[in-house]
Amino acid sequence: VIHGAERGETAALLLSPQKPLFRNPTSADLTDNGSQFTFFLTSPLQAFCQLVGISAADATEKDIVDKAENILLSAFSEWELKLCTLTSLDLVWAQVISDPFLRRIILRFIFCRSVLSLFSLSEDSCQYLPECLPPLPDYVSPTSEVVHYNVQRLAISLGVTECFHFDASLHPMRDMPK
C-alpha cells in the first residue's frame, strides 16, 4: 500500500513473510525467538539452523560453526561488493547501501529470502517468502547463481542439503568440498 503512494522520496521496504517456515514446526520455539524474519535479520546463521532443525547442541562443534560462519561472511562480502559497484542499482537502494548498518540488513535480507525460497515446501511458497520494494537487482535474486551457490555451500557444510531444492546445473556438487 505504501509503495508507489509515497510523497517525496520513494520508500525502501523489506517486508516479512506472512507465515514462518520450519523443517520441524513442533520443535521451533516461536515464543523465545519472535519473528523468523527478524531472527534472519539479526542472527542469520542461528535462524538458518532453526529453520532446518539444527539445535544449539547439534551445532556446538566449533570447527563446523566456524566453517559455516566463514561461508556466510564470504557470501555477504561477495554480494556487498557487487551491490556497491552496480551502476544499475535502483536509486532508493543506492541511497541506503552506503550506510554500513542498512547494508548489513539488506545482505541478511538477501540471504533470508534465498534460503526460504530454496527450502523444501509442500504448499504454496509465496506466503513464506519476504519481499522487497523496489526490487533488488537480479544478481541477488533468490534464483541467481551466486546466491544459490552460497546457500548450497552453507547447507553442505551443515549437512542439511536434503532440506532444499538446489538446481544441480548451477554448480555441480562434485566440485564442492564436504
Summary of the structure (lengths in Angstrom):
residues: 178
radius of gyration: 16.4
end to end distance: 45.5
largest distance: 52.1
contacts: 487
relative contact order: 0.16
helix: 53%
strand: 4%
